[in-house]
Amino acid sequence: MTGHRAGSGTGRATDPETGFTPGFTPGFTPGSETGSETGSGPGLSAGFSAALEPLDWWDIPVLVELEETLFPGDSPWRAEMFWSELAAGHHYVVHRDSVGLIDGYAGLMVVADEAEVQTIGVRPDAQGSGLGRVLLRNLMRAAGPRRVLLEVRTDNVKALALYASAGFVRLGIRRRYYQPSGADAYTMAYPG
C-alpha cells in the first residue's frame, strides 16, 4: 500500500465478504492505546508484528522525512503540523520495524460524533506487509462508534481497495484537493 493522506455505527459485526471487523485488532487489550497483532492472517506477512505505540515528539523528524518520501507532490506535512496534532491531543500511532525504525504511522482527529483520518503512511519497503490495514484498524478502534471520514487520492488504487474492504463508501469527489499536484480526492465514510 502506498502512503496516503487523508483529510477531513454502533454495530461492529464482521463483514462476511471481507472478514473485516471494524474497530477490532486481534491481540488488543481493552484500555490499551495501541494493541498488537502478530501472525500471518489475511493481509499480514508471516511473522509480521504490529505492535503500535503512541507518537512521541522525538519521532516527528522521522515522520517529516517519511512524508517527503510518500507525498512529494502533495504538500508533505511539516514538523509544526505534527506538533499541532500532538498538542491538540489527537490520536497518533507509529509502528517500528525489527530494528526499531518507524515504518508506518497514522493519525485520527475525533470531534463530537465524527472522526477524521488525518494521515496513514507506510514506508515503501514495508508496503504490502499488511501494516496499512493494522494502522487503519487502530484508528477505527480509537474512533469507537463514531462515523469515520477520510480523503484519499482517486488514483491510489491500493488505498481505495483497503478502505473498501474495511467498509468505507465513497461520498463524493473533491476536485484538485491535493496541492500543489492538483490531484483529486474521494471523500469516504464508515459507516456510510
N, C-alpha and C positions, 0 to 999 in steps of 0.2 A: 504494500500500500504506500502510495506516495504521501508525503506530508500534505495536509490540507488545512486551510484556515477556515474557521467557522466564525460567524459573527453573531450578529444579533440572533392521568389514568390511575385509577386506584387498583385495577386488576393487574396481576403480574403472572398470568398464565403463560406457559410455554407455547410458542408458535409451532404448530405441528409441521409446517413446511420447512422451517429453518432450524428448529430445535433450540432457538434462542429464547432465553427467559430474560426479558428486560429488567435491568436493575440487579441481576444476580451474577455473582462471580464465585465459582466453586472455591472453597477454602477460605472464604471471607468469614471473619469472626464478627458478629454483631457488636457494634460500638467501636470497631476499628475504623480509622480514617482511610486505610489503604487496602488491606486484604492481600491475598496472594493466590496464585493459580499456577499449578505445575502439571506437567504431563504431556500427552500427545492427543488431546481431544480435538474436536472439529476446529480447524483453522490454527492449531498450535503445532509448532515443530516439536519433535520428540525431545524430551529433556528440557524444554523451554521453561524457565522460571519467570513468573510475572509478579514478583513482589514489588509493589509500588510504595513510594514514600512521598510525604508532602514536599512540595517545592520549598527550598530554603533560599535565602537571599544570596548565598555564595554560589548557588547554581546558575544564577541569572546570566553571567557572561557566557556560559556554555550554551544556554538556550538562545542567546542572541546570535551566536555562531551558527547554530542549527537553523535558526530562522533564515539567515542569509543563504544557507545552502538549499533549504527546502522551498523558500518563497522569494527567489531573487527578483522577479518582476512584479511582485505584489506587495510592495512596502513592508518588508520584514519588520517585525516588532523590534523596538529599541529597548534598552535596559529600563528606561523610565516607564515604559508601558507595563513591563512585568512588575516593577516596583509598585506601581499604582494598583495593579491587581492584588498583590500581596497585602498592601496597606488597606485595601477595601475588604479584605477577609474572604476573597473568592477562593473556590476550591481548585487547587493546582497540585498535580502529582507528577512525579518523574519515575522512570524505570532505569535501572543501571544494568549494564551488561556484566559478563562474568569477571571482568577486571575492574568494575566499579565506575565505568564511564557512562554518562547518560546517553541512552539510545532511543528514548521516547519520552514524551511529555504531553500533558493535556490540561485544559482548564475549563472551568464552568462558573458562570455567574448565575446566582439564584436571586430572583426578585419576586416577592409575593408568591403568586401561584404559577409562575413560569420560571424556566431556567434556560440559559443560552450557552451552548457550547462555544467557547471563545476560540479555542485552538486545539488541534491534535497534530502532533508531529512525530514521525518515526525516522530515525537516521537511515540514510539509503541502504547501508549494509545490513540493517535489521528488518527491512521491509520484507513482507511475505512470511514472517515468522508467527503471525497472529497477535503481535503486540498492539496493533491498532485496535483490534477487537477488544482486547483486555482493557485498554485505556478507555474506550467508549463505554464498556460495561461499568467501569468505575465511576465515570461521570453520571451515567444513568442511575446508579445506586445513590450517588450523592444528591441527585435531583429528587429522589423519592417519588411521590405520586404526581409531581408537577408535570405539566406539559413541557417538553424539551424542544427548543428551536435551534436551528443552525443554518449557516450558509455554506455552500460548497461549490467550487468551480464546476461549470457544466461539462468541462472536458476531463474531469478527474474520475475516470471510469471505475477505478478500484475503490475510491472512497464512496462513490454513489452506490456501488454494489454492497459495500459494508453497511451503509445506512439503511438501504432497502432490506437487507437480511435481518436487521435489528428492528424492523417495523416502522421506520420513518417513511413518511409520504411527502411528495412534492406539493408545496402550496402555491408556488409561483416562481417567477424568474426576475432577477434584478439585473438589468442591463448595465454593463460597464461598472459593475460593483467593485471589482478589484482594480486598484490603481498602483502604479501607473500603466499596467499592462492593458487595462480596459476589458479584461475577461469578464464574462457574465457569470452569475451565481444563481443556483437554485436555492430558494428558501425551503427548508424541510422541517417537519414536525413529527414528534412522537408524544403521545398518541395523536394521530392526525385529525 
